[in-house]
Each structure stands twice: as C-alpha cells, then as structure tokens.
Amino acid sequence: MKILDKLIIKDFIKTYFFVVLMLILIVLVLDFTEKNDKFIRNQVPVSEILIYLGNYGLYLNNLLTPITVFISVIFITSKMSGRTEIIAILSSGTSFMRMLVPFFIGATMIGLAAFLLNGWVLPGATAGVTEFKSRWLDEEKFYTETNIHVKVAPDVYAYISRYYTSGNTGYQFTLEQIRDGQLLAKLSADRIVWDTAINSWQLRNWRLRELHEKGELYSVGESLDTLLSITPDDFDLPSNHHETLKLPDLNRQIQILEDRGADNVNYYKIEKYVRYMSPFAAIILTFIGVIVSSRKTRGGSGFQIALGFLLAFIYIIMFLLARTFAEAGSTYPLLSLWFPNMVFALMGLVLYKTVPR
C-alpha cells in the first residue's frame, strides 16, 4: 500500500489546491467586478488593488477550507470508485480503515497548514483587507460606544457612559477604587477628553469622594489630568480586531482584556478556539467524504460531488450558527463551537457502518 498511499496523498493535495484556486479566482473576479466602479471613482492604485486581492484570497482560503477539503476528497474517491479501484483495494484484503490512512495523512497536512495560516499569516491579510476597505471603499465613519466597563488597575475600575472616537471624548465618567467589596474612593466627571499634547486624559467638571475610617473627603474642580492604562486606540478598534491578531498577540490581548475585566474578551477567546478547532474539521470532513463517495454508482460521480457540496454548505451554516451562539454569550462557548464537528463526527461513524467491507 505504500506506493498507493503516496499516489492518493499526491492526488488529494493536488486536487485540493486546484479546487481552492478555482473557487478563489471565481470569488475574486466577482468581487472585483462588484467593486470596480468604486476603484475607478476613488482612483485606487493598481498595486493597492492587487495587494487587496491577494489578502482577500488568503481570507477566502480559510473560509472555503471545509468546502475545498470535502469536494477534493469526494472528487478523487468517486473517481477511484468509478474505476473499481476501491473494490480492488478491499478485495486484496486491505481494510477500509487502512485505505483511509493516506486520506487522513493528506487531511492532517492540510489541517496543519491551515492552522499555521490562521495563526500567523491570515491575521495580517485580514488586517490588510480591513485597512483597504476603510481607506478606499468606505466613507469616513465615527464610532460610538456605550456603557464601557474597564479594569484599569488592581482594585480600580473605570466606567464611561458614552464614548465618541471622533473627538476622543467620553461622557459620565467614573473611576472607583474597591477593595474587599468596599468602596474606598470614587472619582466622577462629566467628560473625559484625551489631550494629544501630553498624551493623557483630562477630566472636566470632576468630583472626588474619598472614604476613610473617620469620615470622608469631598473635593471638586473644573479640570484634572489623570493617567489611565487605556488610550483612544483601545476604543477605535475595527469590529474584527480579534481576527487581525496573530496567535501570540491574540493570547496577550486575551490576558490584557481579562485583567481589565472587559466585556468583549469572549470574542477573542472564541477566535482562539476556532483556530485550534479548524484542523480537526478537515479530518472529520475527509472521513465522511471518503465514506459517501466510496460506492460505485451508475450515474457517475456527479451526484456524489453535488452531495459533497450540500454537506459542506450544511457544515459551514452550522459552524456560523454555532459561532453566533457562542459570541452571543453561550454558557459553554467551546462546546457550542465544537457542536458541528461532533454532529459530523457522529454522522461519519453512522455512515461507516454502511460502507462495504
């Protein structure tokens, strides 16, 4: 089987790259056609367009991996089945599980490559796509955030009712020092503004209340400079910021947000879970793909390829729904993200009982 293993792996990888290339080129052509008027109207340089298309192609590769792996497996397996090669392999005494080994090796290679791309290459490409759209395609946008809670130091918590990135200004600001459940001090201000001259925050119409054993001190003022562990850059982040961080940077950002007690840390954790989960999806879908397409049919491989597309799209829809539920505040986000893999793994085990021996 060693020679046959090499042939299957080679055919698997070659077909995978061909399917990936074709699908990406089709989507890029459609995307270019849709945005061509904006490119002309905004006089976007050709070099910038080519860089954008390259980055977007990497992003599509990650998005389409479940489809491309599944379709590649079904294509080469149905072709082998049509030539009665699978029957010959099984008739020679080789078990079905042994025949799956080269497919698993190919899927593992693709999964590891996808993990490296997702962890270190794709974030840069995603950041490039976001920057290009913001610079050349989107109108200037001003972001507003509400009800921001941030832990800025041990036992110190900040709250901003509304923050406008257009003027780096927040309203209804409070800074509380709480230790062992007791309030020690509370600093309030009508506004908090970032002073670019000294790179620090300035409070307007502030009030300070300090609690002591013998009483409390209360002071007010019109303006007060203060240092916080946050800057305007922490507010003016793209909505997909978690997708633009390399894996080591993502881990550091999660730690920073956890220390601050930030509300959006769940998005970064989910992104981390997804990057570790993706390689397993390639293996599971490969297992199902071989089982579905290993039977020889009179109608050829057309039906099996169509079925492969259908199952791959079902997987993607389930994954997107699972990610949405996880980001919405699911009690067990990791379990929610793994739900599509568990369903398809169970489906593969059920289908395995029906394969010819």
Number of C-alpha atoms within 10 A of each C-alpha: 11 8 7 12 18 14 12 23 19 14 16 25 19 13 19 24 16 14 20 22 14 12 17 20 15 10 14 17 11 12 13 14 11 11 11 14 11 14 17 10 10 12 10 16 11 10 9 12 16 11 15 20 21 16 23 21 23 21 21 18 21 17 12 18 23 24 25 26 30 27 28 26 31 28 24 22 27 29 18 20 20 20 12 14 16 22 17 13 16 15 11 9 9 14 13 18 10 13 18 16 15 20 24 17 17 25 28 18 17 21 22 17 13 21 20 16 20 26 22 16 19 26 23 20 24 22 19 19 21 19 15 18 13 14 13 18 15 11 9 9 9 10 13 14 14 13 13 16 16 21 22 19 13 11 14 17 18 21 19 22 16 16 24 18 17 11 11 18 19 24 19 15 22 21 20 21 18 15 12 7 8 9 15 18 19 19 19 21 24 17 21 26 19 19 14 9 6 9 11 17 21 19 24 19 14 20 18 17 17 16 14 11 6 6 7 11 11 12 10 14 12 11 14 15 14 11 11 12 11 15 14 18 9 8 16 16 12 14 8 13 15 24 22 23 24 20 20 10 14 21 14 13 17 20 13 14 17 16 14 21 15 16 13 13 18 19 20 21 18 18 18 20 15 18 16 16 17 20 22 16 25 26 25 21 26 26 25 24 29 25 24 22 26 24 20 20 14 7 9 13 22 12 13 23 22 13 17 26 18 13 20 22 15 14 20 17 13 17 19 14 15 21 22 15 16 20 20 12 11 15 10 10 21 17 13 21 24 19 16 21 22 15 12 18 18 14 13 20 13 12 14 17 10 10 14 13 12
